[in-house]
Amino acid sequence: MLGLAERYLLGRDVSRGYAGNIRRTAAKMDRAGITPANINGPAVSMWLSSLKANGLSSVSIASERRSAITIWKFGIEDGSITTPIRHVLQPRVTRRVTRAFGRDDLTGAVKRLKELILPAFQSGCCRKQWIEAWIFYVYETGARFTDAYELRSEALVPGGVGWTASKTGRPVIKRLSASTSDRLAALASLSPDGTVFRWAVSRRHAFAAIRSVFKQIGLDGGRTQWLRRSGATHAEMIKKGAAREYLCHATQGLAESNYIDFTQLLPELPVPPGIE
């Protein structure tokens, strides 16, 4: 299955994380004895059940299932697999209530950030300047971590930004506030290689820096993903259906199920008439 996965990835421009997930799933299927010649619904279901028995969460098993079906579907298109995709175990995933930062949370966090004294990155870049630009950029654009981290100065245009999403391969065009454009331009002017964020800090240390500073300024979720959810939630406040457009989702309902914090939209939710 790993060879099949490599052929699938060969013709696609995908993120490193996605490619890694596909390869890991294929390797696990190989170890379970699943091959293009013998793959079928019961065999894949037994393998998924074994993952649950080994303590893997339902969310992780659902992710493995998606990757396995992606490889299986490609194998059918490739001619390597003749067995149709049927009767594959569907794990029940319990979804938590989606939460995001409120607008007051973000406004207060930015104020607290300005008061912090933070060491510079090893590159010499001001950590506070980098984090502030990151918060405003991701919040306004909804960019995923990889796309934000890999942002290049040539993607910046007057009043906005345009890039190709690493996950979908689709172009993304976003409007930026003047203050955010200025923050990005200031970082880009210091860059030796044309990147806006990446030049200043490694990917691993960027994750750690964001988590650490977010905690210090009261953003206890501590992840870039929460900024994306927050932007989607606040866009939806302005106009119903705007979250999907903001996130650039092709899949109907994904914004509602995974990104919008409906606890912030309570006045818009339907209620029955009072009984008092």
Backbone torsions as a table, in degrees:
resi	resn	phi	psi	omega
1	MET	NA	-27.9	-179.5
2	LEU	-66.1	-38.8	177.1
3	GLY	-62.5	-39.1	178.1
4	LEU	-65.8	-40.4	178.5
5	ALA	-63.5	-39.9	179.2
6	GLU	-64.1	-38.7	177.7
7	ARG	-66.9	-37.2	177.3
8	TYR	-61.8	-44.5	-177.2
9	LEU	-73.7	-25.8	-175.4
10	LEU	-57.7	-37.2	-176.1
11	GLY	-98.2	16.5	-176.2
12	ARG	-132.5	139.4	176.7
13	ASP	-94.8	95.6	-176.0
14	VAL	-122.9	166.1	179.3
15	SER	-70.2	158.3	178.4
16	ARG	-61.4	-38.2	-179.7
17	GLY	-63.5	-44.2	179.6
18	TYR	-64.9	-44.8	179.4
19	ALA	-60.8	-40.2	178.6
20	GLY	-63.1	-40.5	178.7
21	ASN	-63.2	-43.2	179.7
22	ILE	-62.8	-45.0	-179.2
23	ARG	-65.3	-41.8	-179.6
24	ARG	-64.4	-41.2	178.2
25	THR	-62.9	-45.1	-179.7
26	ALA	-60.9	-41.1	179.6
27	ALA	-64.9	-39.1	178.0
28	LYS	-65.0	-39.0	178.2
29	MET	-65.8	-39.2	176.2
30	ASP	-59.7	-45.5	-178.5
31	ARG	-66.2	-26.5	178.3
32	ALA	-83.1	-0.9	178.4
33	GLY	84.1	13.6	178.9
34	ILE	-88.6	125.2	-178.5
35	THR	-127.7	166.2	175.8
36	PRO	-57.8	-27.5	-177.6
37	ALA	-78.3	-30.7	-174.7
38	ASN	-116.7	4.3	-176.7
39	ILE	-63.6	136.2	174.6
40	ASN	-158.8	172.2	-176.8
41	GLY	-57.9	-50.5	-179.9
42	PRO	-60.4	-38.7	-179.0
43	ALA	-65.8	-44.0	179.2
44	VAL	-67.4	-38.2	179.1
45	SER	-64.4	-41.2	177.9
46	MET	-63.0	-39.6	178.6
47	TRP	-64.5	-44.5	178.5
48	LEU	-62.9	-38.7	178.1
49	SER	-64.4	-35.9	178.8
50	SER	-66.1	-32.2	177.7
51	LEU	-65.6	-39.6	178.0
52	LYS	-65.1	-40.7	179.9
53	ALA	-64.3	-26.0	179.3
54	ASN	-88.7	6.7	173.0
55	GLY	97.3	5.2	179.6
56	LEU	-71.3	140.4	-178.2
57	SER	-71.6	161.5	178.8
58	SER	-62.3	-35.9	178.6
59	VAL	-63.5	-44.8	180.0
60	SER	-66.9	-39.1	178.5
61	ILE	-64.9	-39.5	177.3
62	ALA	-62.4	-37.5	177.5
63	SER	-66.1	-43.0	177.0
64	GLU	-61.6	-39.6	179.1
65	ARG	-61.7	-45.2	179.4
66	ARG	-61.0	-44.5	180.0
67	SER	-65.0	-41.0	-179.9
68	ALA	-63.4	-42.4	-179.8
69	ILE	-68.9	-34.3	175.6
70	THR	-59.9	-46.8	179.4
71	ILE	-65.6	-42.5	-179.6
72	TRP	-61.7	-47.1	-180.0
73	LYS	-60.8	-41.8	177.6
74	PHE	-63.6	-39.9	179.3
75	GLY	-60.3	-36.8	177.2
76	ILE	-66.2	-44.6	178.5
77	GLU	-65.5	-33.8	-178.1
78	ASP	-77.2	-18.1	-177.6
79	GLY	89.6	0.9	-179.0
80	SER	-80.9	-22.4	-178.1
81	ILE	-124.3	135.7	178.7
82	THR	-109.8	-15.5	-177.6
83	THR	-76.6	125.5	178.4
84	PRO	-69.4	157.7	-179.8
85	ILE	-82.2	105.6	-178.9
86	ARG	-146.1	152.2	170.1
87	HIS	54.5	45.8	177.9
88	VAL	-98.1	130.1	-179.7
89	LEU	-48.6	130.6	177.0
90	GLN	-110.7	103.2	-178.0
91	PRO	-66.8	143.0	176.7
92	ARG	-83.0	119.3	-177.9
93	VAL	-106.4	121.8	176.9
94	THR	-85.4	118.2	-177.3
95	ARG	-94.1	135.6	174.9
96	ARG	-83.9	162.5	174.4
97	VAL	-65.4	127.8	179.8
98	THR	-69.4	130.8	177.8
99	ARG	-123.4	147.0	179.3
100	ALA	-141.8	166.1	176.2
101	PHE	-70.4	141.1	172.3
102	GLY	-79.2	165.5	179.7
103	ARG	-63.3	-38.9	178.0
104	ASP	-65.7	-35.2	176.7
105	ASP	-58.8	-46.1	-176.9
106	LEU	-70.3	-41.6	178.6
107	THR	-61.7	-44.5	178.6
108	GLY	-65.9	-37.0	-179.3
109	ALA	-65.1	-41.9	179.8
110	VAL	-64.0	-39.5	177.3
111	LYS	-63.2	-43.6	179.3
112	ARG	-66.8	-34.1	178.5
113	LEU	-60.7	-40.6	-178.7
114	LYS	-63.1	-25.0	-177.5
115	GLU	-89.1	-12.1	-177.9
116	LEU	-74.4	150.5	169.9
117	ILE	-110.7	112.3	-174.0
118	LEU	-122.3	145.2	176.3
119	PRO	-71.6	151.7	176.6
120	ALA	-71.7	159.1	171.8
121	PHE	-68.7	164.8	179.9
122	GLN	-61.0	-24.7	178.2
123	SER	-71.7	-13.1	-176.1
124	GLY	97.9	-9.4	-179.8
125	CYS	-68.2	139.1	177.0
126	CYS	-66.5	118.7	-176.9
127	ARG	-61.8	-41.9	-179.0
128	LYS	-63.2	-42.1	179.0
129	GLN	-63.1	-40.8	-178.5
130	TRP	-66.9	-48.2	-178.3
131	ILE	-63.7	-42.4	-179.5
132	GLU	-61.8	-45.3	178.1
133	ALA	-62.5	-38.9	179.7
134	TRP	-62.3	-47.4	-179.0
135	ILE	-59.5	-50.7	-176.9
136	PHE	-65.8	-40.9	-177.4
137	TYR	-66.6	-49.8	-177.5
138	VAL	-66.7	-39.5	179.3
139	TYR	-63.0	-44.0	-176.5
140	GLU	-74.8	-29.1	-174.9
141	THR	-105.3	-23.0	-174.5
142	GLY	71.5	20.4	-178.6
143	ALA	-64.9	139.9	173.1
144	ARG	-69.5	162.3	-175.0
145	PHE	-53.2	-51.6	-176.1
146	THR	-60.5	-43.3	-178.7
147	ASP	-66.5	-37.4	178.0
148	ALA	-69.0	-45.7	-177.2
149	TYR	-62.5	-35.5	-177.1
150	GLU	-90.8	5.9	-178.9
151	LEU	-54.2	134.1	178.9
152	ARG	-113.3	154.1	-174.8
153	SER	-62.5	-30.6	-179.4
154	GLU	-70.0	-13.1	177.0
155	ALA	-77.6	-17.3	-178.6
156	LEU	-82.0	132.0	177.1
157	VAL	-129.2	162.0	179.7
158	PRO	-55.4	117.5	177.8
159	GLY	82.2	4.6	-177.9
160	GLY	-172.2	-165.8	-177.2
161	VAL	-153.1	148.7	177.0
162	GLY	-140.4	130.9	178.7
163	TRP	-148.5	170.1	175.5
164	THR	-102.2	122.2	-177.2
165	ALA	-64.0	129.6	-177.9
166	SER	-68.1	-29.6	-176.7
167	LYS	-78.4	-39.7	-173.6
168	THR	-107.8	-19.5	-176.3
169	GLY	76.6	8.3	-179.2
170	ARG	-96.2	147.2	176.6
171	PRO	-70.0	143.7	178.5
172	VAL	-125.7	126.0	177.8
173	ILE	-119.4	126.4	-177.7
174	LYS	-132.9	146.1	173.6
175	ARG	-86.5	143.9	178.0
176	LEU	-123.3	147.1	173.8
177	SER	-69.7	159.5	-179.3
178	ALA	-61.8	-38.7	-177.9
179	SER	-67.8	-38.2	178.3
180	THR	-69.4	-40.5	175.9
181	SER	-57.8	-41.3	179.7
182	ASP	-65.8	-40.9	179.2
183	ARG	-62.6	-43.1	-179.9
184	LEU	-67.6	-40.8	179.5
185	ALA	-63.3	-36.9	179.3
186	ALA	-64.8	-43.6	177.3
187	LEU	-65.2	-43.4	-178.5
188	ALA	-62.5	-32.3	-179.0
189	SER	-67.5	-20.1	179.2
190	LEU	-92.3	-12.9	-171.8
191	SER	-74.3	133.2	176.8
192	PRO	-85.5	-9.5	-173.9
193	ASP	-129.9	9.3	177.0
194	GLY	88.8	-6.8	175.7
195	THR	-85.4	153.0	-178.3
196	VAL	-89.9	-43.1	-177.7
197	PHE	-109.5	-38.5	-169.5
198	ARG	-64.2	-33.1	-175.9
199	TRP	-61.1	-26.8	-170.8
200	ALA	-83.8	-28.3	-172.1
201	VAL	-158.8	146.6	178.6
202	SER	-67.7	160.1	-178.9
203	ARG	-58.2	-46.2	-177.8
204	ARG	-62.5	-44.1	-179.7
205	HIS	-73.2	-25.1	175.3
206	ALA	-65.8	-45.0	176.3
207	PHE	-54.8	-49.1	-176.7
208	ALA	-65.0	-40.6	-178.8
209	ALA	-66.1	-42.4	179.6
210	ILE	-62.4	-47.3	-178.7
211	ARG	-61.5	-43.8	-177.6
212	SER	-65.5	-48.5	-177.5
213	VAL	-69.3	-39.1	177.9
214	PHE	-56.2	-41.5	-179.7
215	LYS	-64.5	-38.7	-178.1
216	GLN	-69.2	-27.5	-176.6
217	ILE	-103.2	12.1	172.6
218	GLY	91.0	7.7	176.5
219	LEU	-94.9	80.5	-167.9
220	ASP	-68.7	-16.3	175.0
221	GLY	-62.9	-35.1	171.1
222	GLY	66.0	22.0	-178.2
223	ARG	-137.3	149.5	176.4
224	THR	-59.6	-32.8	-178.8
225	GLN	-56.7	-33.3	-179.8
226	TRP	-67.4	-31.6	176.3
227	LEU	-66.0	-39.7	177.9
228	ARG	-64.1	-44.1	176.5
229	ARG	-62.7	-41.1	-177.9
230	SER	-64.2	-44.6	177.4
231	GLY	-60.5	-40.9	179.3
232	ALA	-65.0	-42.7	-179.4
233	THR	-63.8	-44.9	-176.6
234	HIS	-73.0	-29.7	173.5
235	ALA	-66.8	-39.7	179.5
236	GLU	-65.7	-29.4	176.6
237	MET	-61.9	-35.4	-177.1
238	ILE	-78.6	-39.4	-176.5
239	LYS	-151.7	126.8	178.6
240	LYS	-62.0	130.0	-178.5
241	GLY	91.7	-6.4	-177.4
242	ALA	-71.6	-25.8	-178.8
243	ALA	-61.5	-42.5	-179.7
244	ARG	-62.3	-41.7	178.9
245	GLU	-66.4	-42.1	179.2
246	TYR	-60.5	-41.2	-178.1
247	LEU	-81.4	-11.1	-177.1
248	CYS	60.5	40.7	180.0
249	HIS	-85.0	135.6	172.8
250	ALA	-90.0	-25.4	-176.7
251	THR	-83.9	122.7	178.8
252	GLN	-65.5	134.3	173.9
253	GLY	88.9	-10.0	-177.6
254	LEU	-66.7	-39.7	178.9
255	ALA	-62.1	-44.3	-178.2
256	GLU	-65.6	-37.3	-174.6
257	SER	-84.5	-23.5	-171.9
258	ASN	-128.3	-13.6	-171.9
259	TYR	-124.1	-31.7	-175.5
260	ILE	-84.5	128.7	175.0
261	ASP	-89.3	96.5	-174.8
262	PHE	-71.9	-11.6	174.9
263	THR	-67.6	-18.6	176.6
264	GLN	-90.9	-4.7	-179.3
265	LEU	-115.4	25.0	-175.4
266	LEU	-54.6	-41.5	-179.9
267	PRO	-62.3	-20.5	-178.4
268	GLU	-92.1	-10.3	-175.0
269	LEU	-81.4	144.5	-179.2
270	PRO	-70.0	142.9	175.8
271	VAL	-138.1	151.6	175.9
272	PRO	-74.8	164.5	177.5
273	PRO	-66.2	152.9	-178.5
274	GLY	-64.5	156.9	-179.4
275	ILE	-117.2	11.7	176.5
276	GLU	-102.2	NA	NA
